[in-house]
Each structure stands twice: as C-alpha cells, then as structure tokens.
Amino acid sequence: MEMIPKTKCLRCNGEMASFGVEKIQLGQTGWILGDLPNLLSGALEVEIYICKSCGKIEFYYTQSIEEENEIAQVECPNCGRIHDMDFPKCPFCNYRY
C-alpha cells in the first residue's frame, strides 16, 4: 500500500501543517438510551493536518489495523495449541478452563 505524503495537500498541493492528534468519538446519541451507545462505541484516534493554502483538513488513522483487531492468544495446557483467549474452552481438544 502506497503511503500518501502528509506534507502536501491532496487538493491544491499546498503545504500541510500538523494540528495534532485527537480522538473522534464514534457512535451516536440514541432516543431511548441517550448517550450510552455513543460512550460504548469508543473513539478513533486520528492525526489532523490543515492546508495553509486552501484550508482543507485531512485526517490520518494513527494505529495499524492489525494492532486493533488482534485478540490475545493463550496456549491450552492440555494440548499445547494456541487459540484466542476469549474461548471458554480449547476449540481443538475441548479442555475447559
């Protein structure tokens, strides 16, 4: 995957200035549950750049997708195979923890 340079504006090719890193709240406020779904959705951490020429704003995701989606792994004490930690038993030998 080709990296887009953060120093050049994608629209006018002007110089981009860093505005810092912010967390953008995910989710939305609901009619019945209010802000609860919004709070449970978490936040997306982005790096913000602003074009000095045209004023456009660019957001860049700061974490790698692989890091965020990984589930902790555990080794089964019975068969020794590695599997996701969120299973209540080993999916290979059915050993209960």
C-alpha positions, 0 to 999 in steps of 0.5 A: 500500500502506497503511503500518501505524503502528509506534507502536501495537500491532496487538493491544491498541493499546498503545504500541510501543517500538523494540528495534532492528534485527537480522538473522534468519538464514534457512535451516536446519541440514541432516543431511548438510551441517550448517550450510552451507545455513543460512550460504548462505541469508543473513539478513533484516534486520528492525526489532523493536518490543515492546508495553509493554502486552501484550508482543507483538513485531512485526517490520518488513522494513527494505529495499524489495523492489525494492532486493533483487531488482534485478540490475545492468544493463550496456549491450552495446557492440555494440548499445547495449541494456541487459540484466542483467549476469549474461548471458554474452552480449547476449540481443538481438544475441548479442555475447559478452563 
